[in-house]
Amino acid sequence: MNKTISVLVDRLNGLMPKTAIVLGSGLGALGDELRDAVRIPYEQLEGFPHSGVSGHAAEVVAGYWGDTPILMLSGRAHYYEKADASVMRAPLEALHGLGVKRLLLTNAAGSLREDMPPGSVMQITDHINFSGSNPLFGEPSDRRFVGLTNAYDATMRQQMSSAAERAGVALHQGVYMWFSGPSFETPAEIRMARVLGADAVGMSTVPEVILARFLGLEVAAASVVTNLAAGMSGTEISHSETKEMAPLGGKRLAAVLREMLAG
Ligand code: HPA
């Protein structure tokens, strides 16, 4: 067992979560809902990133949601921080080593659809990797040829949709396009993204989906819309707007996840 996994096993003290959630912008407070929560700063876990993006914490929170053991990764690192798309590989490998089977990814995104304004929640049905990068660059084994035809697990998607219905939250569905960032897109890039089939754009999640499928985890993902994408609203997009608007959809997505997972 590698050192990070044994630290986690030790600190979790018998808790065996099968489901993990990566908390994006606006969802950090979900960690506070876990009962008997253990918090482990990423600093204490070898290979975990020290995220430098404001609005993101950097800790593992594990505990019970209702009666369900859940592990949350509060805070992620992004490709644009170090030009390394595999920054989340060590954390996801540690979860896999710990026995986690299902991964739920969340993020903040810009919407390409007028009918999906800020505050909306979108289940990701598929993605477009527009970054030119891949977290499996350099992976030597043939396992690197990961199939992504069914990257977003049909059963988990169905469970999320039913949970949204029960929670009374409108859950949009759409394709998420991964731009490298950290600059936001131009209006021309957004027009291109629309032609290519995107419903939302963002700077995260896709490399984690690829890594999770590489590891054999089942994956589902959802975006919280913080803004209409570049050129759609007449105003400039900013990180402070992302942080300000994320809690609105974040509350809705939290209600869906609670309904989906808290047994
Ligand atoms: N573009 C990229 N990433 C984002 C956006 C956006 O408009 N909003 C929140 N994250």
Residues whose N, C-alpha, C, O or C-beta is under 5 A from the ligand:
A	BS01	HPA	A108 A109 G110 V201 G202 M203 T226 A229 T242
